[in-house]
Amino acid sequence: MIATTSTTAPAAPPADHPVLRALLSRPYPAVMGVLNVTPDSFSDGGQFIAPEAALAQARRMIAEGADIIDIGAESTRPYGAKAISADEELKRLTPVLTEVVSLGVPVSIDSMKSAVVAWALDAGASIANDIWGLQRDPEMARLLAARHSPVIVMHNRDQVDADIDIMKDIAAFFARSLEIADKAGISREDIVLDPGIGFGKTPEQSITALARLDELDVFGLPLLVGASRKRFISTVVPSEPHQRLGGSIAAHLIAAKAGARIIRAHDVSETVQALRVAAAIWDRQ
């Protein structure tokens, strides 16, 4: 959410890890810039696969106000994504990650493989971003507990089911993830929850998750929302991924108002501006 003087906005939960604490202490949500070093991501596949292009994009996003750079080397798009080995993932990351870390902003590693996350943390990444919420790789939770690393726990499903109540499914998934985290020894103050807009959901369920985001307040943990360029926008206004800036900003402002403390976006400059203007307006309400 936007932390303002408005009585409608509850205080953000405390964070234990210094990096996470700093990110969540801002008067508006932190913006996480997306850096895909992949040939097949749904929005910008191949655009930043060359190390020099990836580094230039990281510099650009930081100049535009990104508080975090989220680096991923394996596409996780819902349709047609090709699974790759940890070795291939590391091959893509090795020329890029340490250079991005040296730019001075926190870096999160977007990977579902504990071996890749371990390497990235050794190389200077600060946060793990697990699209399977500690439930896919059995070593992930133990690794993050041992490293005292913050983790973004994202909701996901193997199969889309249009007939379920998606919020009940998200809540049950998070309850299981938090049980795994507790058993491994991950501090609750090091966890951020992500409802996984566009992952394992119909477009209608993604819209529902955004509309009912405040139901996740029951967990008492900070929320990350990444609606940037997602397919649900095209079901409202037909558009290609690069044409969805307006829909992305609309979704992110609604998410911020509902409680999101981190916004994951491709279009950093426009997202930062929108969030800061909204915060200024909400402060006067």
Backbone bond lengths (Angstrom), bond angles and torsions (degrees), N, CA, C in turn:
res aa  C-N    CA-C-N  psi(-1)  N-CA   C-N-CA  omega(-1)  CA-C   N-CA-C  phi
1 M - - - 1.447 - - 1.510 109.99 -
2 I 1.333 116.73 169.36 1.449 121.75 173.55 1.515 107.14 -85.09
3 A 1.325 117.48 121.90 1.456 121.11 179.58 1.522 108.24 -82.99
4 T 1.322 116.64 103.93 1.452 121.37 -179.17 1.515 108.37 -132.71
5 T 1.324 115.89 -174.72 1.457 120.00 177.81 1.523 112.15 -82.30
6 S 1.325 117.82 -1.91 1.452 121.43 179.90 1.508 111.11 -60.73
7 T 1.317 117.63 138.14 1.461 121.18 -179.53 1.514 111.99 -74.54
8 T 1.336 117.11 -9.21 1.466 119.46 -179.32 1.516 112.63 -85.40
9 A 1.326 117.44 -6.18 1.461 120.64 -173.65 1.524 110.55 -109.56
10 P 1.351 118.93 110.49 1.461 120.83 177.26 1.513 111.16 -69.63
11 A 1.323 115.58 155.24 1.467 119.85 179.92 1.514 110.42 -66.61
12 A 1.326 115.99 145.04 1.457 120.55 177.04 1.524 110.13 -69.09
13 P 1.330 117.45 145.84 1.457 120.24 177.82 1.528 110.70 -62.65
14 P 1.332 117.33 150.80 1.462 119.29 178.25 1.517 111.36 -68.04
15 A 1.327 115.89 155.20 1.464 121.41 175.71 1.517 108.40 -121.20
16 D 1.331 116.30 139.02 1.456 120.58 -176.41 1.523 111.36 -88.21
17 H 1.323 117.43 -45.87 1.460 121.01 -177.57 1.526 109.72 -67.44
18 P 1.342 118.81 134.14 1.475 119.56 -175.32 1.513 114.17 -59.15
19 V 1.330 118.13 -36.84 1.466 119.63 178.84 1.520 110.23 -65.05
20 L 1.324 116.30 -47.09 1.456 119.95 -179.54 1.518 110.74 -66.22
21 R 1.311 116.80 -39.85 1.466 120.93 179.15 1.525 110.57 -59.10
22 A 1.321 116.59 -44.12 1.462 120.40 179.86 1.523 111.47 -64.39
23 L 1.324 116.86 -41.15 1.456 120.17 -178.88 1.521 112.16 -66.08
24 L 1.318 117.06 -35.81 1.456 120.87 -174.49 1.518 113.01 -88.70
25 S 1.324 116.84 -3.18 1.468 120.01 -178.23 1.524 112.43 -90.76
26 R 1.337 117.31 -0.52 1.468 120.83 -178.12 1.535 110.44 -70.75
27 P 1.330 117.74 154.59 1.473 120.32 177.78 1.522 113.18 -76.27
28 Y 1.316 118.22 -0.07 1.459 123.53 175.64 1.522 106.33 -146.64
29 P 1.317 119.02 162.78 1.459 119.62 -176.47 1.522 112.39 -59.68
30 A 1.317 115.31 144.45 1.460 120.57 171.43 1.523 108.53 -68.70
31 V 1.329 115.67 146.08 1.462 120.95 178.14 1.523 109.15 -107.61
32 M 1.311 114.87 124.48 1.460 122.95 177.50 1.518 108.69 -99.51
33 G 1.323 117.14 116.37 1.449 121.38 178.73 1.512 111.51 -84.30
34 V 1.324 116.79 134.53 1.464 123.07 -176.57 1.522 109.95 -87.04
35 L 1.344 115.99 125.48 1.460 121.16 175.80 1.522 108.54 -126.78
36 N 1.327 116.16 101.46 1.464 122.07 -179.08 1.525 109.89 -96.69
37 V 1.329 116.59 112.94 1.466 120.23 174.99 1.529 107.69 -99.56
38 T 1.327 113.00 62.09 1.462 122.01 -174.52 1.524 109.00 -132.53
39 P 1.330 117.11 156.25 1.465 119.40 174.28 1.515 113.67 -89.00
40 D 1.358 118.08 -6.52 1.463 119.08 -167.71 1.522 115.20 -139.52
41 S 1.326 119.20 22.44 1.459 119.68 175.27 1.521 109.81 -67.54
42 F 1.340 116.54 152.67 1.467 119.97 -169.07 1.523 112.78 -65.21
43 S 1.348 117.82 -29.53 1.456 119.43 -172.73 1.520 113.74 -103.21
44 D 1.326 116.54 -41.23 1.470 119.48 -173.72 1.525 111.91 -136.16
45 G 1.336 115.97 31.84 1.456 120.19 -177.16 1.510 113.04 -55.48
46 G 1.320 116.35 126.12 1.451 123.03 178.06 1.508 115.10 87.38
47 Q 1.325 117.25 -14.92 1.458 120.45 -175.24 1.527 112.25 -67.13
48 F 1.345 115.93 -32.56 1.459 120.04 -175.55 1.525 112.26 -123.43
49 I 1.328 116.46 25.39 1.455 119.62 -179.64 1.523 111.36 -69.89
50 A 1.332 118.70 -31.44 1.459 121.83 177.03 1.525 108.89 -72.71
51 P 1.342 118.53 131.77 1.466 120.30 -176.64 1.520 113.78 -53.85
52 E 1.337 117.87 -40.85 1.463 119.07 -178.55 1.522 111.80 -67.06
53 A 1.341 117.41 -33.79 1.461 120.56 177.00 1.526 110.72 -70.34
54 A 1.338 116.60 -39.91 1.463 120.56 178.20 1.517 111.22 -62.90
55 L 1.327 116.70 -43.89 1.465 120.12 -179.11 1.528 110.55 -66.16
56 A 1.326 117.02 -40.29 1.459 120.39 177.93 1.526 111.09 -62.66
57 Q 1.330 116.42 -40.24 1.453 120.21 178.74 1.527 110.89 -66.84
58 A 1.326 118.07 -39.82 1.463 120.74 177.04 1.527 110.33 -61.11
59 R 1.326 116.85 -45.11 1.473 120.40 177.97 1.528 110.75 -60.26
60 R 1.327 116.02 -42.09 1.465 120.73 -179.11 1.525 110.36 -62.41
61 M 1.330 117.13 -45.96 1.462 119.90 -178.17 1.521 111.63 -65.99
62 I 1.313 117.36 -37.29 1.460 120.33 177.55 1.530 110.02 -64.91
63 A 1.323 117.06 -43.56 1.465 120.73 177.51 1.523 111.14 -61.33
64 E 1.330 116.93 -31.05 1.461 121.45 -179.59 1.522 112.83 -82.61
65 G 1.328 117.58 -5.37 1.457 120.25 174.94 1.510 116.53 113.74
66 A 1.335 118.69 10.71 1.464 119.96 178.32 1.524 110.16 -63.27
67 D 1.327 115.51 133.45 1.467 121.74 178.23 1.519 111.48 -91.47
68 I 1.322 116.94 -21.77 1.465 124.34 -178.75 1.527 106.72 -142.95
69 I 1.320 116.47 145.58 1.460 121.03 169.46 1.524 107.49 -112.54
70 D 1.328 115.63 123.49 1.466 122.03 -178.65 1.518 108.33 -103.32
71 I 1.325 116.76 111.24 1.460 121.67 -176.07 1.526 110.30 -102.46
72 G 1.325 115.13 125.88 1.457 120.72 176.23 1.510 110.46 -128.36
73 A 1.324 116.89 140.87 1.464 121.56 -178.07 1.521 112.81 -120.35
74 E 1.342 116.85 7.93 1.465 121.02 175.89 1.516 108.23 -134.45
75 S 1.317 117.11 123.37 1.458 120.27 179.03 1.524 110.02 -65.65
76 T 1.327 114.93 136.60 1.463 120.55 176.34 1.522 110.10 -123.35
77 R 1.328 116.42 25.70 1.463 119.81 178.69 1.525 109.10 -59.12
78 P 1.333 117.31 148.28 1.462 120.13 -173.09 1.521 114.57 -62.10
79 Y 1.349 118.48 -31.14 1.457 120.02 -174.50 1.523 110.11 -124.67
80 G 1.323 116.05 124.34 1.448 120.72 171.45 1.509 116.30 84.67
81 A 1.312 118.55 5.61 1.458 120.13 178.69 1.526 109.63 -70.51
82 K 1.325 116.16 139.15 1.457 121.51 -179.18 1.518 109.83 -101.91
83 A 1.332 116.68 121.77 1.460 120.23 177.82 1.521 109.79 -65.63
84 I 1.320 116.17 142.77 1.461 120.93 178.67 1.520 109.29 -126.78
85 S 1.315 116.12 162.77 1.455 121.65 179.57 1.523 110.47 -77.70
86 A 1.325 115.22 163.43 1.466 119.66 174.63 1.519 110.52 -60.88
87 D 1.317 117.06 -36.70 1.469 119.94 179.39 1.518 111.42 -62.02
88 E 1.328 117.06 -42.30 1.460 120.12 179.10 1.536 110.83 -67.55
89 E 1.324 115.71 -39.45 1.461 119.77 177.86 1.530 110.42 -60.82
90 L 1.317 116.10 -45.16 1.471 120.23 179.73 1.530 111.20 -66.56
91 K 1.320 116.56 -35.31 1.471 119.84 177.77 1.524 110.54 -59.75
92 R 1.328 116.97 -39.26 1.458 120.83 179.13 1.527 112.24 -73.79
93 L 1.317 116.53 -34.25 1.461 121.03 -176.08 1.525 113.61 -80.15
94 T 1.311 117.33 -34.47 1.472 121.48 -170.55 1.526 113.97 -54.80
95 P 1.328 120.54 -43.23 1.468 118.69 -178.88 1.531 113.86 -75.53
96 V 1.343 117.07 -7.25 1.460 120.25 -168.61 1.524 113.68 -115.27
97 L 1.331 115.99 -45.28 1.463 118.68 -164.39 1.524 113.20 -62.78
98 T 1.311 118.24 -49.07 1.470 118.98 -177.52 1.524 111.19 -64.18
99 E 1.344 116.76 -33.14 1.465 119.77 177.73 1.525 110.52 -66.32
100 V 1.317 117.39 -39.44 1.462 120.42 178.56 1.523 110.34 -69.60
101 V 1.328 117.16 -41.15 1.467 120.45 176.67 1.535 110.65 -55.71
102 S 1.330 116.57 -38.47 1.464 120.85 -177.16 1.524 112.80 -67.01
103 L 1.347 117.62 -12.63 1.459 120.38 179.68 1.518 112.47 -75.52
104 G 1.337 117.23 -14.49 1.454 119.92 167.64 1.511 117.70 100.61
105 V 1.341 119.11 1.85 1.459 119.41 174.07 1.527 108.45 -107.68
106 P 1.339 117.69 156.54 1.464 118.83 178.69 1.523 111.19 -59.02
107 V 1.324 115.42 142.86 1.461 122.54 178.68 1.521 108.56 -118.05
108 S 1.323 115.95 132.39 1.466 120.06 172.67 1.517 108.32 -107.92
109 I 1.311 114.74 147.20 1.463 120.60 -179.87 1.525 108.07 -106.70
110 D 1.327 115.17 117.75 1.452 122.49 -177.93 1.523 107.86 -92.28
111 S 1.319 115.72 93.99 1.464 120.54 -178.59 1.515 109.78 -153.25
112 M 1.332 115.23 147.22 1.460 120.82 176.49 1.533 112.01 -98.90
113 K 1.343 116.91 4.47 1.460 121.47 -176.28 1.527 110.03 -108.55
114 S 1.317 117.13 124.46 1.469 120.78 -177.66 1.524 111.64 -63.35
115 A 1.335 118.11 -34.09 1.469 120.01 179.95 1.521 110.76 -64.00
116 V 1.326 116.67 -39.57 1.463 120.91 178.64 1.529 110.00 -69.36
117 V 1.317 116.74 -43.00 1.463 120.40 179.64 1.525 110.59 -62.79
118 A 1.337 117.38 -41.88 1.466 120.86 178.86 1.522 110.42 -59.85
119 W 1.334 116.56 -45.97 1.465 120.36 178.31 1.524 110.85 -60.18
120 A 1.335 116.63 -44.70 1.458 120.70 -177.28 1.524 111.70 -65.60
121 L 1.323 117.29 -39.80 1.469 119.71 177.34 1.526 110.41 -64.18
122 D 1.328 116.92 -39.74 1.463 120.55 175.65 1.527 111.23 -61.67
123 A 1.343 116.09 -33.01 1.463 121.25 -177.15 1.528 112.85 -84.58
124 G 1.337 117.26 -2.01 1.454 119.68 174.20 1.511 116.33 117.28
125 A 1.335 118.65 -2.63 1.461 119.78 174.84 1.523 109.71 -62.88
126 S 1.325 116.22 149.86 1.467 121.12 -174.10 1.516 113.71 -106.93
127 I 1.338 117.13 -22.71 1.460 121.62 -170.47 1.528 108.58 -138.49
128 A 1.329 116.83 142.36 1.458 122.15 172.83 1.520 109.12 -99.32
129 N 1.320 116.61 135.26 1.461 122.28 178.85 1.522 106.99 -119.77
130 D 1.336 115.77 100.97 1.465 121.83 -173.11 1.524 110.13 -105.98
131 I 1.338 117.00 109.53 1.460 120.35 -177.44 1.525 112.69 -71.45
132 W 1.318 116.99 -5.29 1.463 119.65 174.79 1.525 112.28 -113.07
133 G 1.311 116.86 16.51 1.460 120.97 167.79 1.509 115.83 53.08
134 L 1.344 118.30 39.91 1.466 124.82 178.25 1.528 112.68 73.82
135 Q 1.330 117.64 8.43 1.464 120.52 -173.14 1.527 114.53 -106.88
136 R 1.315 118.91 0.10 1.459 119.78 -177.13 1.529 111.33 -105.74
137 D 1.318 117.50 -48.74 1.466 122.41 179.47 1.530 107.84 -100.55
138 P 1.335 118.25 114.74 1.468 120.69 -174.82 1.522 113.62 -65.56
139 E 1.337 117.45 -16.20 1.460 119.85 179.36 1.527 113.16 -89.14
140 M 1.321 117.61 -10.88 1.460 120.48 -171.90 1.524 112.26 -62.13
141 A 1.307 117.54 -49.35 1.462 120.14 -176.26 1.524 111.37 -63.76
142 R 1.329 116.76 -41.97 1.476 119.20 179.37 1.527 110.88 -63.70
143 L 1.323 116.21 -40.36 1.461 120.14 178.44 1.525 110.93 -60.40
144 L 1.313 117.06 -49.21 1.458 120.36 -175.13 1.524 111.61 -69.12
145 A 1.328 116.37 -33.13 1.462 119.11 175.31 1.525 110.60 -65.07
146 A 1.326 116.33 -43.93 1.465 120.27 -179.57 1.522 111.94 -65.19
147 R 1.338 116.47 -33.96 1.471 121.00 -178.69 1.526 112.88 -89.27
148 H 1.323 117.36 -5.43 1.469 121.14 -176.04 1.523 110.35 53.34
149 S 1.327 115.97 42.55 1.454 121.30 -176.92 1.524 111.06 -95.11
150 P 1.320 117.62 137.17 1.462 119.36 169.40 1.522 110.21 -62.18
151 V 1.326 115.60 151.44 1.459 119.44 -178.73 1.522 109.70 -140.18
152 I 1.318 115.43 137.87 1.454 122.18 171.23 1.524 107.20 -94.92
153 V 1.308 115.84 117.41 1.463 123.46 -177.48 1.520 107.73 -99.56
154 M 1.321 116.97 109.19 1.463 121.04 -176.49 1.519 111.81 -103.64
155 H 1.324 115.85 141.04 1.466 121.70 174.08 1.522 109.96 -75.35
156 N 1.319 115.36 140.97 1.448 120.87 178.51 1.525 108.73 -153.65
157 R 1.318 115.58 163.87 1.458 122.19 175.69 1.522 108.95 -142.72
158 D 1.332 116.44 145.04 1.455 120.11 175.48 1.520 111.77 -69.95
159 Q 1.327 116.19 -35.27 1.464 121.11 -177.52 1.523 109.71 -129.18
160 V 1.324 115.54 138.13 1.458 120.79 173.44 1.533 108.93 -74.94
161 D 1.328 116.07 135.89 1.465 121.24 177.00 1.526 107.50 -133.99
162 A 1.313 115.68 104.67 1.461 120.40 -175.76 1.519 113.01 -68.64
163 D 1.338 118.00 -13.71 1.461 120.74 -173.79 1.524 114.15 -91.70
164 I 1.329 117.87 -8.42 1.464 118.76 -177.20 1.526 111.30 -85.91
165 D 1.338 115.84 159.50 1.465 122.01 167.79 1.520 106.19 -79.76
166 I 1.312 117.10 105.58 1.456 120.14 -171.55 1.515 112.14 -64.00
167 M 1.323 118.64 -30.63 1.467 119.57 -179.93 1.526 111.60 -70.67
168 K 1.322 116.92 -35.40 1.467 119.78 174.80 1.525 110.03 -65.61
169 D 1.325 116.28 -38.75 1.455 120.29 179.38 1.524 110.84 -66.51
170 I 1.328 116.85 -43.29 1.469 120.53 178.00 1.525 110.33 -61.37
171 A 1.331 116.55 -44.63 1.462 120.22 -178.90 1.526 111.62 -62.73
172 A 1.337 116.82 -42.60 1.463 120.05 179.13 1.526 111.00 -65.90
173 F 1.317 116.63 -39.76 1.468 121.25 177.63 1.522 110.28 -61.64
174 F 1.334 117.04 -47.82 1.461 119.74 -179.54 1.532 111.47 -63.71
175 A 1.332 116.72 -37.62 1.464 118.98 178.16 1.523 110.47 -60.35
176 R 1.333 116.29 -40.98 1.469 120.50 178.24 1.519 110.63 -67.33
177 S 1.320 117.89 -43.24 1.461 120.90 179.11 1.519 111.48 -61.43
178 L 1.315 116.22 -41.45 1.469 119.53 -179.56 1.527 111.71 -69.39
179 E 1.324 116.57 -31.40 1.468 120.13 173.80 1.529 110.19 -64.10
180 I 1.323 116.66 -43.89 1.467 120.99 177.35 1.520 110.25 -62.34
181 A 1.329 116.68 -43.70 1.464 120.94 179.44 1.519 111.37 -62.06
182 D 1.332 116.58 -43.82 1.468 120.46 179.86 1.524 111.19 -61.54
183 K 1.313 116.52 -44.72 1.460 120.12 -178.78 1.523 111.87 -64.68
184 A 1.337 116.46 -32.80 1.464 120.55 -179.66 1.519 111.97 -79.86
185 G 1.337 116.44 -21.39 1.457 120.03 -179.30 1.516 114.09 98.56
186 I 1.345 117.71 19.34 1.458 120.69 174.97 1.521 108.68 -78.29
187 S 1.321 116.32 128.60 1.462 120.78 179.21 1.518 110.29 -67.19
188 R 1.321 117.03 139.09 1.460 120.33 176.44 1.534 110.87 -59.23
189 E 1.321 116.35 -30.71 1.462 120.40 -178.37 1.528 112.48 -72.42
190 D 1.329 117.20 -5.31 1.464 121.09 177.44 1.526 112.30 -105.19
191 I 1.339 117.02 14.26 1.469 120.82 -174.27 1.522 110.76 -116.75
192 V 1.315 114.80 134.02 1.465 123.56 171.14 1.527 107.18 -118.83
193 L 1.318 117.28 137.71 1.462 122.03 -179.50 1.526 110.52 -102.20
194 D 1.334 115.40 141.22 1.462 122.26 -179.50 1.521 108.00 -130.79
195 P 1.342 118.93 118.42 1.468 120.08 -178.04 1.515 114.29 -68.86
196 G 1.332 118.55 -6.31 1.460 120.86 172.91 1.512 113.84 69.69
197 I 1.320 116.62 53.61 1.454 120.67 178.98 1.534 109.12 -57.18
198 G 1.331 115.62 125.78 1.461 120.90 178.92 1.511 115.24 88.70
199 F 1.315 118.43 -6.47 1.466 121.47 -177.61 1.532 109.77 -105.20
200 G 1.341 116.52 119.16 1.461 120.14 177.60 1.507 113.22 62.85
201 K 1.333 116.48 28.50 1.459 121.36 -175.02 1.522 109.55 -139.31
202 T 1.306 116.16 148.37 1.450 119.75 166.50 1.528 108.28 -71.05
203 P 1.335 117.65 161.01 1.468 118.36 174.07 1.523 112.66 -55.26
204 E 1.320 116.66 -37.83 1.466 120.30 179.40 1.524 110.80 -64.77
205 Q 1.330 117.44 -37.43 1.469 120.14 178.53 1.523 111.25 -69.99
206 S 1.325 117.47 -33.59 1.465 119.57 174.93 1.522 110.31 -63.61
207 I 1.318 117.44 -42.03 1.464 120.75 177.47 1.528 109.88 -63.55
208 T 1.325 117.18 -41.86 1.462 120.90 177.81 1.519 111.46 -61.24
209 A 1.327 117.03 -42.77 1.462 120.27 179.87 1.520 111.27 -60.79
210 L 1.315 117.29 -38.75 1.465 120.30 176.66 1.525 111.01 -69.27
211 A 1.316 117.36 -40.43 1.459 121.21 -178.34 1.523 112.10 -67.79
212 R 1.335 116.67 -30.03 1.475 120.54 -176.04 1.534 111.85 -112.61
213 L 1.318 115.76 27.04 1.464 120.77 -175.97 1.517 112.45 -58.06
214 D 1.327 117.37 -33.58 1.459 119.57 -176.48 1.524 112.97 -66.03
215 E 1.341 117.56 -14.87 1.465 119.03 176.50 1.523 112.15 -65.60
216 L 1.329 116.38 -20.91 1.467 120.15 179.83 1.525 112.32 -79.91
217 D 1.329 117.26 -2.91 1.464 120.46 175.11 1.525 111.46 -59.41
218 V 1.334 116.40 -22.07 1.464 120.75 -177.89 1.531 111.52 -57.94
219 F 1.323 117.47 -25.69 1.466 120.34 -178.59 1.527 112.48 -82.34
220 G 1.324 117.81 -15.23 1.460 120.47 177.34 1.513 114.11 65.49
221 L 1.328 117.36 27.15 1.456 121.77 -177.86 1.526 110.33 -123.21
222 P 1.332 116.93 153.87 1.470 118.87 177.95 1.517 111.82 -64.62
223 L 1.320 115.30 151.30 1.451 121.51 -178.54 1.522 111.08 -114.74
224 L 1.324 115.20 142.46 1.453 123.28 168.84 1.524 107.39 -112.54
225 V 1.329 116.06 138.62 1.460 120.61 175.32 1.519 108.62 -128.44
226 G 1.329 115.52 130.66 1.455 122.07 175.96 1.517 109.94 -125.48
227 A 1.337 116.34 90.71 1.461 121.13 179.46 1.523 111.45 -102.60
228 S 1.310 116.32 5.36 1.459 121.90 -170.98 1.527 112.89 -58.95
229 R 1.342 115.61 119.93 1.467 124.18 174.23 1.526 113.76 61.23
230 K 1.323 118.44 17.23 1.455 120.93 -173.68 1.531 111.57 -72.21
231 R 1.332 114.71 158.44 1.462 122.17 -171.62 1.519 112.58 -63.99
232 F 1.335 119.08 -28.97 1.458 120.02 -177.77 1.528 111.31 -58.85
233 I 1.331 117.13 -28.46 1.464 120.83 179.54 1.523 110.10 -61.94
234 S 1.331 116.01 -38.91 1.455 120.80 -178.55 1.520 112.94 -69.78
235 T 1.332 118.01 -20.51 1.462 119.53 176.68 1.524 111.00 -76.54
236 V 1.329 116.90 -19.02 1.460 121.59 176.10 1.526 109.95 -90.57
237 V 1.333 115.36 -49.34 1.461 122.35 176.31 1.527 106.95 -131.30
238 P 1.332 118.92 109.21 1.463 120.48 -177.88 1.524 111.64 -52.28
239 S 1.335 115.64 128.18 1.460 120.20 -173.67 1.516 109.70 -166.92
240 E 1.322 114.92 153.79 1.453 121.88 172.36 1.535 108.94 -85.13
241 P 1.353 118.49 161.70 1.464 119.75 -176.72 1.533 114.40 -50.03
242 H 1.341 117.76 -42.45 1.462 119.35 -176.60 1.528 112.62 -74.97
243 Q 1.329 116.89 -5.32 1.461 121.24 178.86 1.527 112.66 -101.92
244 R 1.315 118.16 12.67 1.474 120.89 -170.86 1.522 113.75 -108.48
245 L 1.322 117.50 25.86 1.465 119.82 -179.16 1.524 111.43 -63.14
246 G 1.330 117.10 -46.26 1.461 119.21 -178.96 1.515 112.64 -60.37
247 G 1.327 116.23 -44.98 1.464 119.55 178.36 1.512 112.52 -65.35
248 S 1.322 115.91 -37.10 1.465 120.10 178.42 1.528 110.78 -62.18
249 I 1.321 116.17 -46.83 1.466 119.88 -179.04 1.522 110.61 -65.35
250 A 1.341 117.36 -41.69 1.464 119.38 178.12 1.527 111.05 -57.97
251 A 1.332 116.40 -46.89 1.465 120.26 -179.84 1.518 111.14 -63.50
252 H 1.319 117.08 -40.27 1.460 119.93 -177.27 1.527 112.10 -70.86
253 L 1.325 118.33 -35.21 1.459 119.63 175.90 1.521 111.28 -66.32
254 I 1.321 116.37 -40.60 1.467 119.65 176.53 1.521 110.30 -63.51
255 A 1.337 116.47 -40.98 1.464 120.02 178.72 1.521 111.04 -63.99
256 A 1.332 117.04 -41.66 1.463 120.47 179.21 1.521 110.78 -62.71
257 K 1.313 116.84 -43.58 1.457 120.97 178.66 1.521 111.30 -62.14
258 A 1.334 116.13 -33.02 1.466 120.89 -178.05 1.520 113.39 -84.21
259 G 1.325 118.50 -11.25 1.458 118.34 175.68 1.506 117.29 135.84
260 A 1.323 119.46 -4.81 1.470 119.71 -178.08 1.517 110.76 -65.70
261 R 1.328 115.39 135.92 1.466 120.97 -179.48 1.522 112.18 -106.83
262 I 1.329 117.62 -14.24 1.468 122.33 174.73 1.521 107.55 -133.77
263 I 1.324 116.43 133.38 1.454 122.85 177.23 1.517 108.08 -116.41
264 R 1.324 115.94 125.35 1.463 121.54 -179.49 1.523 108.70 -99.55
265 A 1.338 116.90 120.91 1.454 120.16 -170.35 1.516 112.42 -143.18
266 H 1.331 115.24 149.87 1.459 121.34 171.51 1.533 111.03 -82.97
267 D 1.326 116.05 -37.18 1.467 122.03 -174.59 1.529 108.49 -99.12
268 V 1.314 115.57 86.98 1.459 120.82 -168.73 1.516 112.47 -69.96
269 S 1.316 118.00 -50.79 1.457 120.82 -175.23 1.517 112.02 -56.44
270 E 1.331 116.47 -47.90 1.460 120.87 -177.86 1.532 110.93 -67.61
271 T 1.323 117.09 -36.40 1.460 120.72 -179.54 1.520 110.97 -69.63
272 V 1.328 117.36 -43.38 1.463 121.15 177.26 1.526 109.91 -59.35
273 Q 1.316 117.07 -47.33 1.464 120.33 -179.34 1.526 110.98 -60.04
274 A 1.325 116.89 -46.94 1.458 120.47 -178.59 1.522 111.82 -60.93
275 L 1.312 117.15 -44.45 1.465 120.43 -178.78 1.521 111.89 -66.31
276 R 1.314 117.39 -39.34 1.464 119.80 -177.56 1.527 111.52 -73.21
277 V 1.319 117.04 -37.78 1.468 119.14 175.16 1.517 110.35 -65.57
278 A 1.325 117.33 -43.30 1.462 120.31 178.01 1.526 110.74 -60.39
279 A 1.335 116.96 -41.61 1.453 120.42 179.61 1.530 110.78 -62.41
280 A 1.321 116.49 -41.09 1.455 120.34 179.32 1.536 111.72 -63.59
281 I 1.332 115.98 -39.24 1.450 120.40 178.86 1.522 111.31 -70.12
282 W 1.334 115.76 -46.85 1.455 119.53 -179.69 1.512 112.04 -62.49
283 D 1.315 117.53 -29.24 1.453 121.06 178.06 1.528 112.50 -63.84
284 R 1.319 116.35 -23.64 1.474 120.18 -177.87 1.513 112.47 -94.09
285 Q 1.320 117.92 -2.26 1.459 119.96 -177.69 1.522 111.03 -79.21
